Amino acid sequence: MKNNHTLLLLFHSYLCSFVNTQGKQQLRLSLMPNQEFKYYAFISYSWKDKKWAKWLQDKLEAYRLPSMVRKQNPDIPKRFDIFRDQTDIRMGPSLKDILHDELANSKYLVIVCSPHAARSKWVSNEISEFIAMGKKEQIILFIVDGIPYSGQPDTECYPDIIKQHFPEYLGADVHAEGNESTWSKREKAFIRMIASMLDLNFDSLWNRHRRYLLQKLVSYFFIFLCSISALCWTWYANRSFNTQMTIHETTLHNPNLPPLEEAQVILQLKNEIKQDTLHHINDNVLWTNIPAKYRNKPVSIRFVCSGFESIDTTIVLKESLRLPVKRDPAVYGNIIACLYDIETERVLPDIFVEIEGRKIQTDTNGYLHLFIPLAEQRKCYTLKSSVHLVDTCIYMPCDSNAIIRTLLKTQP
């Protein structure tokens, strides 16, 4: 009898040594070899922590192991099917029976730990059943609020049954001490839970996850920039705009000629005509609220002004335009007039007339024709002749109806 007691003590000592050297993961693999489960994890939580439970379920179901880690651990499933009672309970005879079945069909039990969970009978019952199924070593603690083993009702986050079976259990805590951001602590706690669940090295898994998050952040930032650029371009391309037009005289400036005045500038759109008046060569035309569809599109422009060549052309519509204009050299340079004697009331052919130093002779119909170059043009030209001129000046512009009056009397 004494020998049997000694053998039992030796076996117990050997078993404890085995656990310490091989680890908890090897023990639970030896206890449950090759067992297939419907769910990879069952999430147990208090109703007041449902947002955390939903977040955790979404994270677990969306998580994908790094490819290198997967190659080294081919037995780990590609995706995790997670049970959470608010989303996965089917119609059945009894809620308790359903939860029992789903606990039995789950490989791990993930407990969302908080003071609410510590006081929840449902959470404690689910833990008890899971332990009774022989899966105590497959319980994972995820701390979202409170302090483990504090012993205070307001802060204790572990249910009593956890403290009974696990005198010391370091769960993954989303509020772990440190100078990191809340988001970083939350991500690190999640990866710590994954590493504990899959028996993987945390540092290696976290470094890979952090690189993945950084790449994802850069991708999101790039997509964000592209989206903003697209929105800005769309806004710019579809907003109405204003067009300002200035006038530029391309011909030689002659100060003896009258300046540009009362010039009409007309913009012809498809269903609208915009018109403005320029009172000076340095003025500009401003057309407002032009539809975006006309931006950088050809439109018709007309320019009409006394003393300048009229323009009817097509230009590409932009926010700033410059329209080149030319003086019409014929307006102040083309002199056509009839020499008419008021005493005899007849025209005078073959009479020499001097205009600004240029001598010309009237034709058989009594008309004189002369063109003055633009640089020498003026509004009024002085006349001299061998006959007495009543009109000693001719004012421009003039046409074929202009008459230079004379008296048939030679100059003394």
Phi, psi and omega in degrees: 000318179295322178296320178298320179296321179294319178298319179297319179295320178295320180294319179296319179295320179294319181296317178298319179296322179297316180297317183293326184273325184267336178093162182294327182295318179295327180293314183288334174292324180287331180283329185230070184286131169055027179279134179267136180237145177289319181243145177282330179207149174249124181265119178254130186202162172278147180303329181288348177251026186296329179294319177294320179297318179295317178300315182294320178298314180298319180295316181295316182290335180268347186288138176231129179296148173302147185300322180295318179295322180294323179295325180282341181228071185294344182280345179287131182296155180291326177221155183256121172273123187242138175257132173221127194300337181283341184246337192243359181285128178264170177294134181198177185288331186206133178298320181297318179295321180297313180298322178299315181297318183289328174296319179294330182270008182248136181285320181236155173245114178260121182255124174278102189272132177195168174303330177293316180294324180297332181262359185276126176291323180300314180298316180296319179296318180295322178294317180299315181295319181296321178292322179296336178279002178082022183242036181301320183286357181251027175265129181242131181255128179238108189270122179249345179195153176091184184231125179295141175057027180285333181077001179258131183302328183281340185239341182297126182251352179262131172298156183302323183295329176292316181293331178290319184269337181231089180301329177221116179217118180266100180279168176280117189250122180285350179245031181301150181294150179146170182264009181285163179289161178301318180298317181294319178297320181295315179296319181294321178296321179297314180293325177298321178294318178299315180298320179292320182293320185261002180058049180244161179290125185294313185301316179296315181293320181293319179297319178292319180295321180295320176296320178297317180296321179296316177297321179294319179297317178297318178297315178297320180295319178296317178296321178298315179297318179296320180295316178297318179297318179296318179296317179296318180294319179297317178297315181294320184289336185251357179278149174291157184219167178251147178238130177247129182240133174246159181252137180230120180277122184266342179276168180299131181283129179240109183292347180280350180262153180295145180289170177295129179216144175052047177279133179262124178242125187236126176255121182256108173264181185295313183240018185205146174241125176248132186225144178212163182240133175259128180260352181205154182298333181269358176288166175226157179260135177235115175254127185252159174053050175277129181305145185299334184294345180267355180298130180058028177247151179288133177225165182267134177234135175236142179228127180225125179203138178298133179088354180237153177293134177289148182235132171222098189219176177244132178228161176275123187281122177228178182287338178226126182231152175227119184256116178282133180233157182232146170292144173272108186295341182282337187295312181251002183246341183264103183262121176227119182209156181253130177274117190230128180270120184283343180278315180268348180058047176218159177282157184243104177278161172058037177251133179276133178231136179256123179237112179052045177084357180254124180265129176226162182241137178292151180278188184294342178263005178084010182264145172244143182231128180208140176244128178258130177302152186303321183295337183253003184287155177206175182282336183219133180246140178276139183245141172224148180201165177286345176258160181285123181261126173285320178260110181265358177225151172237129184262137183257155357283157178225164178227193184292350178271357180291140182233135172253114185277141180225170169232134183287080180207126181290153178285141180294000000 
